Amino acid sequence: MCGIVGYIGNKNSAEILVEGLKKLEYRGYDSAGIAVFEKDGINLVKTKGRMKDLEDKLAERGIPQGVCGIGHTRWATHGAPSDINSHPHRSGRVTIVHNGIIENYAELREELEAQGRVFLSQTDTECVSHTIDSMYNGDPIDAIYNAIKKFRGSYALAVLFDDHPETLYAIRHESPLIVGIGEGENFIASDIPAILSRTNKYYLLESNELAIITAGGIELLGADRAPIEKDVFVANWDVSAAEKGGYPHFMIKEIHEQPRALRDTICPRLSEGIDKLFDDEAQNLDFNTIKRIYIVACGSAMHAGMIGRHAIEKLARVPVQVEVASEFRYDTLLFQPGDAVLLISQSGETADTLAALRIAKANGVPTIAIVNVVGSSIAREADMVLYTWAGPEIAVATTKAYTCQVSILLMLAMRMAYERGTAEKAELERLAAELNKVPEIFESMLSSDKEEEYKALAESYKDCEDLFFIGRGYDSSLCWEASIKLKEVSYIHSEAYAAGELKHGTISLIDEGYPVVGIATSDAHYEKTISNVEEVLARGARVILLCNEDVAERLKASTKKVADDFIAIPLVDEFIRPLAAILPLQIFSYYAACARGCDVDKPKNLAKSVTVE
């Protein structure tokens, strides 16, 4: 989950490394460091803390001067955040940065210590640098390939050798790594935003492919050490997409980017009619043969899958199981003919989701991926790929990627229903017309008046320490996403419950002033949900009710109190209400976090892309 960047060229590498690491800080931000080749050898500067702490240390010590270097921003796995546990790590003649986990590091450390090697840190990474150095006989390629044979786990590595100051080496297994292609300069990075201001052309390394990088060129070797040629990818993101653009945080910028992201994801696909939907992406997958779908994902992507389950089962009449990827990969899997596995991941590199994909493929089960990053590991390995055209998402808390995932799932349900004949074409075309309206609906809900309304509401709840979200049907699924959004950015402890489960234990926690958000947009479940809301209200809860505008107006005018506060969404077709309903809850979470003084884009203990198990 850490961020790696490397540079070799004709400019001062330290400045480029710092610039790149700042773009990767969403991947980890408990420590950072750089290593730069100078005339007298490698100058290594690292520190606990944010990139600002590293910049302060560099200003105090002096900026290293050299045209080749590597950098790292860390999300700690082994060893607490500290100066000494920060990367880069240096052992003998070898300096490295590492993203991943070396699972057999304890036995490697014991073996290396028996050789008389002294460890300075508590990290698994130091075993990597010591192992490579112990095998180094003057041939860097030989040392790297022999060393990786000893590693179990995941790694993306950038390696410098003291006696090869004009070469940067990079290799990966499981953890993501790209090689950026410049003119008279070249790069490595964990993710595109780190190098986007310098180049939009890059190679994607496959497992145990080695990149040998100089200022003048890039040589690529396969896992068998033979030279290989690879396709050049071109990032179609504008540089400004990875900048805040005047917004105080990436999260609120990305919330406001949702109309554009949804328009790009939805409208071109629906423009040629329901019978052409996903034609270019479906390849040879026959939706008629699918008898059951496993939706496998983590976090917000899994919550998108929960919304997708309702749509697919209702329209296409196919049973769907939503599984958390970290459990699915270790379950006793009873695949049957007709099963398909649908995997959802913003980055396309989520470790548990990628492992689940490989398990499905090993069992001959067709795989469908919904991802945001072109050429990511999940995108490359799945049988069918549906891209969310959300653009780069930098804030740790996903907003636009989530809504784009939901929109893809709604379209997938429509296409499956068309192929299987479980819904009339006219009805599906009507739903397509409703879905096409979503970008405009989001624009209306993002008006300054509406945003101020949500902001004021969030600020009035900023001092609560616990909160429940309750709902039924797809509203219950929305509760899960609303809850994770609030807790991850504001640190308010929140939980999501199916409203009907309250009387089975949870209602015992309700007392005077306890905040509860009731979500009641589902027509089929509205009356039951309102009954549950009244039950918590009767026990002293302070209630926010999210409902349709017409319902809110009627309840506000009633003499009977049903809620203390209301969030009213436009009265839209029920098919697209899960999209409309999540937007004010995203904004509520954002402003609650701001009011509590939280670091919105970089919540404590979290990172954007979970690339380790």
C-alpha positions as a printed Julia matrix, in Angstrom:
613×3 Matrix{Float64}:
   0.0     0.0     0.0
   3.08    2.22    0.07
   4.07    4.55   -2.75
   7.27    4.2    -4.79
   8.83    6.64   -7.22
  12.13    6.6    -9.06
  13.88    8.93  -11.51
  16.94    8.91  -13.74
  17.7    11.62  -16.27
  19.35   15.02  -16.52
  17.49   16.97  -13.82
  17.9    17.09  -10.05
  16.19   13.89   -8.98
  15.41   14.96   -5.4
  12.92   17.58   -6.51
  11.22   15.17   -8.93
  11.07   12.44   -6.28
   9.45   14.75   -3.74
   6.98   15.96   -6.35
   6.07   12.38   -7.24
   5.78   11.24   -3.63
   3.38   14.06   -2.85
   1.14   12.69   -5.6
   1.38    9.21   -4.04
   0.84   10.19   -0.42
  -2.68    8.75   -0.56
  -1.01    5.33   -0.65
   0.59    5.83    2.77
   1.66    8.76    4.87
   3.24    7.7     8.14
   6.81    8.21    6.9
   8.74    9.09    3.76
  12.26    9.19    2.37
  14.48    9.5    -0.67
  17.89    8.2    -1.74
  19.88   10.11   -4.36
  23.16    9.29   -6.07
  25.58   12.16   -5.43
  29.24   12.47   -6.42
  30.4    10.86   -3.2
  27.76    8.17   -3.06
  24.14    7.78   -2.03
  22.59   10.47    0.12
  19.69    9.0     2.08
  17.16   11.23    3.84
  14.08    9.79    5.56
  11.76   10.59    8.42
   8.65    9.61   10.29
   5.61   11.69    9.37
   4.07   13.28    6.3
   5.72   14.57    3.17
   5.83   18.0     4.81
   8.12   16.53    7.48
  10.42   15.15    4.79
  10.47   18.5     3.0
  11.35   20.24    6.26
  14.18   17.8     6.87
  15.5    18.26    3.34
  15.39   22.04    3.76
  17.34   21.72    7.01
  19.97   19.3     5.67
  20.16   20.6     2.12
  18.6    19.19   -1.03
  20.59   16.23   -2.4
  22.11   16.89   -5.81
  22.03   14.06   -8.31
  20.25   12.83  -11.42
  19.28    9.36  -10.16
  17.26    8.44   -7.1
  14.38    6.57   -5.51
  11.7     7.58   -3.02
   9.02    6.08   -0.82
   5.99    7.07    1.21
   4.98    4.45    3.74
   1.93    2.74    5.17
   3.42    0.68    7.99
   2.97   -3.09    8.05
   6.06   -4.41    9.87
   7.57   -2.07   12.42
   5.95    1.04   13.83
   6.28    4.36   11.99
   9.73    5.74   12.87
  12.75    7.32   11.21
  14.66    4.04   11.23
  11.76    1.97    9.85
  11.2     4.46    7.03
  12.32    3.64    3.51
  14.68    3.65    1.65
  16.66    0.87    3.34
  20.37    0.43    2.76
  22.4    -2.74    3.3
  26.02   -2.81    2.2
  26.12   -1.8    -1.46
  22.36   -1.95   -2.03
  19.64    0.66   -1.43
  15.98   -0.18   -2.0
  12.38    0.92   -1.61
   9.61   -1.66   -1.35
   5.84   -1.9    -1.53
   4.38   -5.19   -0.39
   4.91   -7.78    2.33
   7.66  -10.4     2.53
   5.82  -13.15    4.35
   8.89  -15.24    5.19
  10.91  -12.28    6.45
  11.39  -13.8     9.94
  13.2   -16.88    8.65
  15.18  -14.79    6.18
  16.26  -12.45    8.97
  17.36  -15.36   11.13
  19.39  -16.77    8.23
  21.0   -13.41    7.46
  21.82  -12.69   11.09
  23.53  -16.07   11.26
  25.78  -14.78    8.46
  26.76  -11.88   10.73
  24.51   -9.26    9.14
  23.22   -6.57   11.47
  19.66   -5.26   11.16
  18.74   -1.71   12.1
  14.96   -1.77   11.63
  11.97   -3.95   12.44
  10.77   -4.05    8.82
  10.4    -6.97    6.47
  11.95   -4.76    3.78
  15.4    -4.74    5.34
  15.52   -8.49    4.69
  15.17   -7.67    0.98
  18.11   -5.25    0.88
  20.31   -7.61    2.91
  19.36  -10.6     0.74
  20.19   -8.79   -2.5
  23.46   -7.49   -1.06
  24.43  -10.95    0.2
  24.08  -12.29   -3.33
  25.76   -9.4    -5.11
  28.96  -10.34   -6.94
  29.12   -7.34   -9.27
  26.18   -8.36  -11.47
  23.01   -6.53  -10.33
  20.72   -8.59  -12.57
  22.05  -11.85  -11.2
  21.71  -10.62   -7.62
  18.11   -9.48   -8.04
  16.9   -12.61   -9.8
  18.61  -14.91   -7.29
  17.25  -12.9    -4.36
  13.61  -12.94   -5.42
  13.7   -16.74   -5.49
  13.92  -16.56   -1.71
  10.97  -14.21   -1.18
   7.44  -15.32   -0.39
   4.83  -12.61   -0.57
   4.42   -9.48   -2.64
   6.88   -6.83   -3.72
   7.45   -3.89   -5.98
  11.11   -2.99   -5.69
  13.33   -0.19   -6.88
  17.01   -1.01   -6.38
  20.19    1.06   -6.54
  23.71   -0.43   -6.49
  26.61    1.71   -5.27
  28.84    0.84   -8.23
  26.12    1.43  -10.86
  25.21    5.09  -10.33
  23.73    5.5   -13.79
  21.21    2.67  -13.57
  17.96    2.12  -11.73
  16.52   -1.41  -11.4
  12.85   -2.27  -10.8
  10.98   -5.54  -10.4
   7.54   -6.55   -9.1
   5.43   -9.49   -7.97
   1.75   -8.86   -7.07
   2.33   -5.23   -5.99
   1.79   -2.65   -8.77
   4.65   -0.86  -10.55
   4.86    1.1   -13.78
   7.85    2.33  -15.79
   7.41    5.84  -17.16
   8.91    6.66  -20.56
  10.4    10.12  -21.04
  12.84   11.84  -23.37
  16.33   11.77  -21.9
  14.78   10.71  -18.61
  12.78    7.76  -17.31
  10.71    6.95  -14.25
   9.16    4.28  -12.08
   6.09    4.7    -9.89
   3.4     2.8    -8.05
   0.7     4.76   -9.82
   0.24    7.12  -12.75
  -0.37   10.4   -10.85
   3.22   10.37   -9.59
   4.63   10.86  -13.09
   1.73   12.39  -14.99
   3.21   15.89  -15.01
   6.35   14.46  -16.65
   5.04   11.8   -19.02
   1.83    9.96  -19.87
   3.57    7.0   -21.51
   4.46    3.92  -19.54
   5.08    0.18  -19.44
   3.23   -2.19  -17.12
   5.51   -4.78  -15.57
   4.22   -8.32  -15.16
   5.28  -10.62  -12.35
   9.07  -10.87  -12.01
   9.81   -8.82  -15.1
  12.87   -6.66  -14.53
  13.29   -3.11  -15.8
  16.85   -1.85  -16.26
  16.49    1.9   -16.54
  19.0     4.54  -17.61
  18.52    8.12  -18.71
  18.81    7.01  -22.32
  16.61    3.95  -22.37
  14.73    1.09  -20.76
  15.62   -2.59  -21.1
  13.02   -5.14  -20.06
  13.73   -8.74  -19.11
  11.18  -11.49  -18.54
  11.03  -13.82  -15.56
  13.41  -16.11  -17.47
  15.87  -13.18  -17.89
  15.33  -13.08  -21.65
  14.79   -9.63  -23.28
  11.15   -8.78  -23.94
   9.17   -6.09  -25.72
   6.01   -4.64  -24.23
   3.15   -2.44  -25.35
   3.34    1.22  -24.42
   0.3     2.47  -22.5
  -0.82    6.08  -22.7
  -2.67    7.67  -19.77
  -5.61    9.72  -20.99
  -5.92   11.66  -17.74
  -5.28   15.38  -17.82
  -2.61   16.51  -15.36
  -5.12   18.82  -13.68
  -7.25   15.78  -12.8
  -4.67   14.85  -10.16
  -4.6    18.39   -8.69
  -7.0    20.0    -6.21
  -8.0    22.72   -8.66
  -8.83   25.29   -6.0
 -10.81   22.96   -3.74
  -9.64   22.62   -0.12
  -9.55   18.81   -0.35
  -9.53   16.15   -3.03
 -12.61   14.56   -1.48
 -14.89   17.54   -2.1
 -13.32   18.07   -5.54
 -14.09   14.47   -6.45
 -17.63   14.78   -5.09
 -18.11   17.71   -7.46
 -16.55   15.75  -10.33
 -19.29   13.12  -10.18
 -21.58   14.66  -12.83
 -18.71   14.53  -15.32
 -17.55   11.07  -14.21
 -21.06    9.64  -14.4
 -21.68   11.26  -17.78
 -18.48    9.71  -19.15
 -19.32    6.31  -17.69
 -23.02    6.16  -18.59
 -23.93    8.23  -21.61
 -21.62    6.87  -24.35
 -22.59    3.31  -23.46
 -26.33    3.99  -23.66
 -26.14    6.14  -26.78
 -26.53    3.25  -29.24
 -29.41    1.52  -27.48
 -29.9    -1.23  -24.95
 -29.2    -3.93  -27.55
 -25.66   -2.53  -28.07
 -24.85   -1.95  -24.4
 -21.37   -3.33  -23.57
 -21.03   -4.87  -27.05
 -17.42   -3.71  -27.31
 -16.58   -5.01  -23.84
 -18.6    -8.21  -23.48
 -16.28  -10.2   -25.78
 -17.46  -13.82  -25.83
 -19.33  -13.87  -22.53
 -22.86  -15.25  -22.95
 -25.15  -13.79  -20.29
 -27.73  -16.48  -21.0
 -25.46  -19.17  -19.59
 -25.02  -17.45  -16.23
 -27.02  -19.1   -13.44
 -25.41  -17.47  -10.41
 -23.07  -14.51   -9.84
 -20.59  -14.03   -7.04
 -19.83  -10.32   -6.57
 -16.44  -10.13   -4.87
 -14.97   -6.88   -3.59
 -13.76   -4.96   -0.53
 -15.01   -1.87    1.29
 -16.99    0.62   -0.78
 -16.63   -1.53   -3.89
 -18.42   -4.3    -2.03
 -21.16   -1.84   -1.04
 -21.57   -0.97   -4.71
 -21.92   -4.69   -5.3
 -24.72   -4.85   -2.73
 -26.67   -2.28   -4.76
 -25.83   -4.25   -7.9
 -27.24   -7.41   -6.37
 -30.68   -5.83   -5.97
 -30.68   -4.59   -9.57
 -29.42   -7.83  -11.16
 -31.78  -10.06   -9.21
 -34.77   -7.81   -9.93
 -34.16   -7.23  -13.63
 -32.19  -10.27  -14.82
 -33.6   -12.79  -12.34
 -30.15  -14.21  -11.61
 -29.25  -15.05   -7.99
 -26.32  -13.0    -6.69
 -24.07  -13.52   -3.68
 -21.99  -10.57   -2.46
 -18.75  -11.7    -0.84
 -15.97   -9.8     0.9
 -12.83  -10.7    -1.03
 -10.62  -11.37    1.99
 -13.04  -14.08    3.12
 -13.99  -15.42   -0.31
 -10.42  -16.36   -1.16
 -10.25  -18.66    1.89
 -13.79  -20.06    1.78
 -14.69  -23.57    0.71
 -15.85  -22.61   -2.76
 -18.54  -24.79   -4.3
 -18.5   -23.53   -7.87
 -21.15  -24.93  -10.18
 -21.61  -24.82  -13.98
 -23.17  -21.47  -14.84
 -21.37  -19.54  -12.08
 -19.61  -16.27  -12.84
 -17.47  -14.07  -10.61
 -17.83  -10.29  -10.81
 -14.93   -8.4    -9.23
 -15.01   -4.69   -8.36
 -11.92   -2.6    -7.57
 -11.18    1.08   -8.11
  -7.44    0.55   -8.49
  -7.6    -2.85  -10.15
  -4.8    -3.89   -7.8
  -6.69   -4.74   -4.58
  -4.77   -7.74   -3.3
  -7.63   -9.87   -1.97
  -9.84   -9.14   -4.99
  -7.01  -10.03   -7.36
  -6.47  -13.3    -5.48
 -10.19  -14.08   -5.77
 -10.05  -13.49   -9.52
  -7.17  -15.94   -9.88
  -9.0   -18.56   -7.84
 -12.04  -18.2   -10.1
  -9.94  -18.5   -13.24
  -8.12  -21.52  -11.86
 -11.54  -23.16  -11.44
 -12.61  -22.28  -14.98
 -15.23  -19.76  -13.81
 -15.85  -16.75  -16.11
 -14.72  -13.45  -14.59
 -16.04   -9.92  -15.09
 -14.14   -6.92  -13.69
 -15.31   -3.4   -12.92
 -12.21   -1.22  -12.5
 -11.14    2.38  -12.9
  -7.51    1.97  -13.95
  -6.8     0.89  -17.51
  -4.22   -1.88  -17.71
  -4.33   -2.7   -13.99
  -3.75   -6.3   -12.93
  -7.43   -7.16  -12.49
  -8.27   -5.5   -15.81
  -5.6    -7.49  -17.62
  -6.53  -10.85  -16.14
 -10.34  -10.79  -16.17
 -12.3   -12.3   -19.07
 -14.43   -9.17  -19.42
 -13.55   -5.64  -18.29
 -15.98   -2.78  -17.71
 -14.17    0.47  -17.04
 -15.51    3.24  -14.84
 -14.36    6.45  -16.47
 -14.07    8.29  -13.17
 -10.56    9.62  -13.77
  -7.93    9.62  -11.01
  -9.32    9.45   -7.49
  -6.83   10.74   -4.93
  -8.83   11.05   -1.69
  -8.71    7.88    0.38
 -12.5     7.94    0.78
 -13.99    6.98   -2.57
 -16.88    9.02   -3.95
 -16.91    9.26   -7.73
 -15.43    5.79   -8.25
 -18.19    4.31   -6.08
 -21.05    6.0    -7.95
 -19.52    5.03  -11.28
 -19.3     1.41  -10.08
 -22.99    1.49   -9.14
 -23.88    2.94  -12.53
 -21.97    0.16  -14.31
 -23.8    -2.45  -12.22
 -27.17   -0.93  -13.09
 -26.28   -1.06  -16.79
 -25.03   -4.61  -16.44
 -28.37   -5.6   -14.9
 -30.14   -3.98  -17.87
 -28.01   -5.76  -20.46
 -28.4    -9.13  -18.75
 -32.17   -8.63  -18.57
 -32.26   -7.82  -22.28
 -30.22  -10.89  -23.24
 -32.22  -13.18  -20.99
 -35.61  -11.74  -21.93
 -36.56  -11.09  -18.31
 -37.66   -7.5   -18.98
 -39.38   -5.84  -21.91
 -37.12   -3.82  -24.18
 -39.39   -0.79  -23.81
 -39.02   -0.91  -20.03
 -35.26   -1.22  -20.29
 -35.15    1.74  -22.67
 -37.18    3.72  -20.14
 -34.68    2.83  -17.43
 -31.84    3.82  -19.75
 -33.45    7.23  -20.2
 -33.69    7.6   -16.42
 -30.06    6.59  -15.96
 -28.99    9.15  -18.57
 -30.53   11.84  -16.34
 -28.23   11.05  -13.4
 -25.45   13.55  -14.28
 -27.98   16.39  -14.42
 -29.59   15.25  -11.17
 -26.18   15.31   -9.48
 -25.53   18.8   -10.81
 -28.8    20.03   -9.32
 -28.01   18.4    -5.97
 -24.55   20.02   -5.94
 -25.95   23.54   -6.12
 -24.49   25.91   -3.54
 -27.8    26.13   -1.65
 -28.08   22.36   -1.34
 -24.45   21.96   -0.32
 -24.82   24.62    2.38
 -27.87   22.77    3.68
 -25.92   19.49    3.97
 -22.95   21.33    5.5
 -25.09   22.97    8.21
 -26.64   19.62    9.07
 -23.23   17.95    9.32
 -21.91   20.7    11.57
 -24.89   20.27   13.92
 -23.94   16.59   14.4
 -20.16   17.06   14.59
 -19.92   16.39   18.32
 -21.62   13.0    18.29
 -19.32   10.04   18.85
 -21.69    7.26   17.73
 -24.32    7.06   15.01
 -26.52    4.42   13.39
 -27.72    4.18    9.79
 -30.86    2.1     9.27
 -32.82    1.11    6.18
 -34.4    -1.78    4.31
 -33.83   -3.3     0.88
 -31.4    -1.31   -1.21
 -31.62    1.43    1.43
 -29.98   -1.04    3.82
 -27.13   -1.45    1.34
 -26.83    2.33    1.14
 -26.44    2.39    4.92
 -23.25    0.38    4.66
 -21.65    2.86    2.28
 -22.89    5.89    4.24
 -21.51    4.42    7.44
 -18.04    3.64    6.13
 -17.81    7.08    4.55
 -18.63    8.82    7.84
 -16.39    6.73   10.06
 -13.33    6.76    7.8
 -13.12   10.54    7.37
 -14.71   11.95   10.55
 -13.81    9.16   13.02
 -17.4     9.17   14.28
 -18.16    5.58   15.19
 -21.03    4.59   12.93
 -22.75    1.31   12.16
 -25.17    0.19    9.47
 -28.14   -2.02   10.27
 -31.05   -3.51    8.41
 -33.86   -1.6    10.12
 -35.82   -4.77   10.81
 -32.93   -6.09   12.92
 -33.13   -3.28   15.47
 -35.43   -5.23   17.78
 -33.0    -8.16   17.76
 -30.52   -6.4    20.0
 -29.33   -3.1    18.59
 -32.19   -0.96   19.88
 -30.86   -1.54   23.41
 -28.15    1.01   22.62
 -30.6     3.79   21.85
 -31.01    6.42   24.54
 -31.7    10.13   24.76
 -30.06   12.09   21.96
 -28.52    9.07   20.2
 -28.18   10.0    16.51
 -29.83    7.74   13.94
 -30.0     8.28   10.17
 -32.99    6.53    8.65
 -32.89    6.0     4.89
 -36.36    5.54    3.43
 -36.36    5.93   -0.34
 -37.52    2.42   -1.28
 -41.23    2.35   -2.15
 -41.64   -1.28   -1.11
 -40.04   -0.77    2.29
 -41.04    2.79    3.12
 -43.8     2.12    5.67
 -41.8    -0.53    7.54
 -38.74    1.71    7.68
 -40.78    4.63    9.01
 -42.13    2.32   11.73
 -38.55    1.49   12.73
 -37.64    5.18   12.72
 -40.57    5.89   15.05
 -39.37    3.13   17.36
 -35.97    4.76   17.86
 -37.58    8.19   18.07
 -39.79    6.93   20.9
 -36.67    5.95   22.81
 -35.14    9.4    22.58
 -33.07    9.11   19.4
 -32.19   12.2    17.42
 -33.24   11.26   13.89
 -32.2    12.4    10.43
 -34.55   11.0     7.8
 -33.34   10.74    4.22
 -36.32   10.42    1.91
 -37.86   11.71   -1.31
 -38.75   15.41   -1.54
 -42.5    14.8    -1.66
 -42.34   12.59    1.42
 -40.2    15.12    3.29
 -42.68   17.92    2.59
 -45.61   15.79    3.74
 -43.87   14.69    6.94
 -42.72   18.21    7.79
 -46.3    19.41    7.52
 -47.65   16.59    9.71
 -48.44   17.14   13.37
 -46.77   13.83   14.13
 -43.02   14.04   14.59
 -41.12   11.46   12.54
 -37.67   13.05   12.45
 -35.65   15.92   13.88
 -33.97   16.7    10.57
 -34.53   15.79    6.94
 -32.36   15.16    3.9
 -34.64   15.34    0.86
 -33.58   13.95   -2.5
 -35.29   14.69   -5.82
 -38.19   12.4    -6.68
 -36.51   10.25   -9.32
 -37.2     6.78  -10.67
 -36.57    4.14   -8.04
 -34.0     2.46  -10.3
 -31.6     5.39   -9.88
 -32.44    6.4    -6.3
 -29.43    4.57   -4.82
 -27.24    6.97   -6.82
 -29.16   10.08   -5.87
 -29.37    9.1    -2.19
 -25.65    8.59   -1.61
 -24.59   12.07   -2.76
 -25.88   14.08    0.24
 -24.47   11.43    2.58
 -21.03   11.84    0.99
 -21.25   15.6     1.51
 -22.52   15.12    5.08
 -19.49   12.94    5.87
 -17.08   15.41    4.3
 -18.36   18.42    6.24
 -18.62   16.46    9.48
 -14.93   15.61    9.1
 -14.05   19.24    8.35
 -16.01   20.44   11.37
 -14.13   17.98   13.59
 -10.75   19.14   12.24
  -9.91   15.8    10.61
  -7.41   15.28    7.81
 -10.09   14.52    5.23
  -7.97   13.23    2.35
  -5.61   11.22    4.54
  -7.55    9.54    7.36
  -5.38    8.01   10.05
  -4.29    4.4     9.55
  -5.81    4.2     6.05
  -4.42    4.17    2.53
  -6.1     4.39   -0.85
  -5.06    1.19   -2.56
  -4.93   -1.96   -0.44
  -2.26   -3.87   -2.33
  -1.23   -6.13    0.56
  -3.29   -8.82    2.27
